[in-house]
Amino acid sequence: MGSDRAAKIMAVRASVARVAAIDPDWGDVNVVARRVEVSAPAMPMTDWQLMQGARERAFAAQESLRSRRLEADIYVGLEGGVHSISIEGEWHTFLRGWAYATDGAGKGAFGAAPSISVPADIVKSVVDGRKELGVVIDEVTGGRDIRSKQGAWGVLSRDLVTRSMSFELALIAAFAPFYNPKLYS
């Protein structure tokens, strides 16, 4: 996977475990995490940037392993950020996450996490203050490195949904063509 963030690693492990419950071939999986560089902005602000970042992370993970003469069955990228949309002239900003899974040989799929509305004051700090959401959440909560723990998701939902849980759902969706190939062939 193309990240070394604890919440993302937990999401990959949890989603693989859930898939293994219906497909025993997924039961013996080794998750290899690699910090990678991508062209997506540090604070993605559109679905396109989020999807592109997730896809780039998956392929960067593949390249990182190949440079060490290693391979994987599936390469994964996860990207979180915000997305704003105007509905009848009113702007709404949502915390979003996207996953991309690929076999590195042409088969790949996206999956999206659920969305949660981001309060206007936090949006203002991110957009106008040009700060990463993780930094703003740390400032709002007085915490440190919240993104590696429950994330903004945990803060906004009072820990009913964590960052890791949101990415887990995105990964289950992105993995669908791999664990349910009859419908996706």
C-alpha positions as CSV (number, residue, x, y, z in Angstrom):
1,M,0.0,0.0,0.0
2,G,1.2,3.5,-0.7
3,S,1.2,5.0,2.8
4,D,2.8,4.4,6.2
5,R,0.0,6.1,8.2
6,A,-1.3,3.9,11.0
7,A,-5.0,4.6,10.3
8,K,-4.6,3.6,6.6
9,I,-2.7,0.5,7.5
10,M,-5.4,-0.5,10.0
11,A,-8.0,0.1,7.2
12,V,-6.2,-2.2,4.8
13,R,-5.9,-5.0,7.4
14,A,-9.5,-4.6,8.5
15,S,-10.9,-4.6,5.0
16,V,-8.8,-7.7,4.0
17,A,-10.1,-9.5,7.1
18,R,-13.7,-8.7,6.2
19,V,-13.2,-9.9,2.6
20,A,-11.5,-13.1,4.0
21,A,-14.7,-13.8,5.9
22,I,-16.4,-14.5,2.5
23,D,-13.4,-15.5,0.4
24,P,-10.8,-17.8,2.2
25,D,-8.2,-16.9,-0.5
26,W,-7.9,-13.6,1.2
27,G,-7.0,-15.1,4.6
28,D,-3.3,-15.3,4.2
29,V,-2.4,-11.7,3.3
30,N,0.7,-9.8,4.1
31,V,0.2,-6.0,4.1
32,V,3.4,-4.1,3.1
33,A,3.2,-0.3,3.7
34,R,5.5,2.1,1.9
35,R,5.7,5.9,2.2
36,V,5.3,7.3,-1.4
37,E,5.4,10.6,-3.1
38,V,2.5,11.7,-5.4
39,S,1.6,14.8,-7.4
40,A,-1.7,15.2,-5.6
41,P,-1.8,18.3,-3.3
42,A,-1.1,17.7,0.4
43,M,-4.7,18.8,1.0
44,P,-6.8,17.5,-1.9
45,M,-9.9,19.7,-2.4
46,T,-11.8,17.9,-5.1
47,D,-12.9,14.3,-5.9
48,W,-10.7,14.4,-8.9
49,Q,-7.6,15.2,-6.8
50,L,-8.6,12.6,-4.2
51,M,-9.1,9.9,-6.9
52,Q,-5.9,10.8,-8.7
53,G,-4.0,10.8,-5.4
54,A,-5.3,7.3,-4.5
55,R,-4.5,5.9,-7.9
56,E,-1.0,7.4,-7.9
57,R,-0.3,6.0,-4.4
58,A,-1.2,2.5,-5.6
59,F,1.1,2.7,-8.6
60,A,3.8,4.3,-6.5
61,A,3.6,1.4,-4.1
62,Q,3.9,-1.0,-7.0
63,E,7.0,0.9,-8.2
64,S,8.5,1.0,-4.7
65,L,8.2,-2.8,-4.4
66,R,9.4,-3.4,-7.9
67,S,12.6,-1.4,-7.2
68,R,13.3,-3.9,-4.5
69,R,12.4,-6.8,-6.9
70,L,9.2,-7.6,-5.0
71,E,5.7,-7.9,-6.2
72,A,2.2,-8.0,-4.7
73,D,-1.1,-9.4,-5.9
74,I,-2.9,-6.1,-5.3
75,Y,-1.5,-2.6,-4.8
76,V,-3.5,-0.1,-2.8
77,G,-3.7,3.7,-2.6
78,L,-5.8,5.7,-0.2
79,E,-6.4,9.5,-0.3
80,G,-8.4,11.7,2.1
81,G,-9.5,15.3,1.8
82,V,-12.5,17.5,1.2
83,H,-14.9,18.1,-1.7
84,S,-17.2,21.0,-2.0
85,I,-20.3,21.3,-4.1
86,S,-22.9,24.0,-4.6
87,I,-26.5,22.9,-4.3
88,E,-29.0,25.6,-5.2
89,G,-26.4,28.3,-4.5
90,E,-25.4,27.0,-1.1
91,W,-21.9,25.5,-0.7
92,H,-21.5,22.2,1.2
93,T,-18.1,20.8,2.0
94,F,-17.6,17.1,2.9
95,L,-14.8,15.1,4.2
96,R,-14.1,12.3,1.7
97,G,-11.8,9.4,1.1
98,W,-11.1,7.4,-2.0
99,A,-9.3,4.1,-2.4
100,Y,-7.8,2.6,-5.5
101,A,-6.8,-1.1,-5.9
102,T,-4.9,-2.5,-8.8
103,D,-3.2,-5.7,-9.8
104,G,-0.7,-3.5,-11.6
105,A,-1.4,-5.2,-14.9
106,G,-4.5,-3.4,-16.1
107,K,-7.2,-4.3,-13.6
108,G,-8.1,-1.6,-11.2
109,A,-11.0,-0.1,-9.3
110,F,-12.0,2.9,-7.2
111,G,-14.0,2.8,-4.0
112,A,-15.3,5.8,-2.1
113,A,-15.7,6.3,1.7
114,P,-18.8,7.8,3.1
115,S,-18.9,11.5,3.4
116,I,-19.5,13.7,6.4
117,S,-20.2,17.5,6.4
118,V,-17.4,19.7,7.6
119,P,-18.3,22.7,9.8
120,A,-18.0,26.1,8.1
121,D,-15.3,27.3,10.6
122,I,-13.1,24.3,9.8
123,V,-13.6,24.7,6.0
124,K,-12.6,28.4,6.3
125,S,-9.4,27.5,8.1
126,V,-8.6,24.9,5.5
127,V,-9.5,26.8,2.4
128,D,-8.8,30.4,3.3
129,G,-6.0,29.6,5.7
130,R,-4.5,27.1,3.2
131,K,-3.9,24.6,5.9
132,E,-4.2,20.8,5.8
133,L,-7.2,19.5,7.5
134,G,-5.1,17.4,9.9
135,V,-3.4,20.6,11.1
136,V,-6.7,22.4,11.6
137,I,-8.2,19.4,13.5
138,D,-5.2,19.3,15.8
139,E,-5.7,23.1,16.4
140,V,-9.5,22.7,17.0
141,T,-9.1,19.7,19.4
142,G,-5.8,20.7,21.0
143,G,-4.6,17.3,20.1
144,R,-1.5,16.1,18.2
145,D,-1.4,14.0,15.0
146,I,-5.1,13.3,15.2
147,R,-4.9,12.1,11.5
148,S,-2.9,9.1,12.6
149,K,-5.5,8.2,15.2
150,Q,-9.2,8.7,14.8
151,G,-8.7,11.4,12.2
152,A,-11.1,14.2,11.4
153,W,-13.8,11.6,10.9
154,G,-13.5,10.6,14.6
155,V,-13.6,14.2,15.7
156,L,-16.6,15.1,13.6
157,S,-18.6,12.0,14.4
158,R,-17.5,11.8,18.1
159,D,-15.7,8.6,17.3
160,L,-18.7,6.7,15.9
161,V,-16.7,6.5,12.6
162,T,-12.9,6.8,12.6
163,R,-10.6,7.7,9.7
164,S,-9.6,4.0,9.5
165,M,-13.3,2.9,9.4
166,S,-14.1,5.3,6.6
167,F,-11.2,4.0,4.5
168,E,-12.1,0.4,5.3
169,L,-15.4,0.9,3.5
170,A,-13.7,2.5,0.5
171,L,-11.3,-0.4,0.3
172,I,-14.1,-3.0,0.4
173,A,-15.7,-1.2,-2.6
174,A,-12.3,-1.0,-4.5
175,F,-11.6,-4.7,-3.8
176,A,-15.0,-5.8,-5.2
177,P,-13.7,-6.7,-8.7
178,F,-11.0,-8.9,-7.1
179,Y,-13.2,-10.8,-4.6
180,N,-16.3,-10.8,-6.8
181,P,-14.8,-11.4,-10.3
182,K,-17.9,-13.1,-11.8
183,L,-19.8,-9.8,-11.7
184,Y,-16.8,-7.6,-12.8
185,S,-15.4,-9.7,-15.7
